[in-house]
Amino acid sequence: MSNPWRGFTQQPWRELAKVAGVTVLAVIAVEWFLAGLWNLGVPAIRFVLGNLLAPPLGEFIPLMATFGLGALGLYFGERWRQPLALNRGSLWALVLCLVVVLGIKDALPLPIFPLTQLSYPGLIMIILGVFFTGRRYW
């Protein structure tokens, strides 16, 4: 029988945490940019962003943003300085790192446009984003 704890401890945690940090920093930059556009007060920009975030489309935008967070995390992991040896276990480890860093981001009082938030649907979309784009590593 295989030892699951050994597989858990053998993951490249340090590199995956760095990848998750860079990914969430990129998402923070996009959210900060959107907040800056919103705060400009230009009526056309407020109209477009307001319509994007109004129901019914506004309920899917945060879900798609967290899906993109998972996909972007895998993309950064593939193109990291030392390409990571990705497999099913490391994809789960990447999901865990992304969730932890996203939880830290949500705990900070940042003046940003809240597209990605840690919630149960957000967790599911991160998992789908990582595993849908990482099918070749299954």
Secondary structure, 3 states (H helix, E strand, C coil): CCCHHHHHHCCCHHHHHHHHHHHHHHHHHHHHHHHHHHHHCCHHHHHHHHHHHCCCHHHCHHHHHHHHHHHHHHHHHHCCCCCCCCCHHHHHHHHHHHHHHHHHHHHCCCCCCCCCCCCHHHHHHHHHHHHHHCHHHC
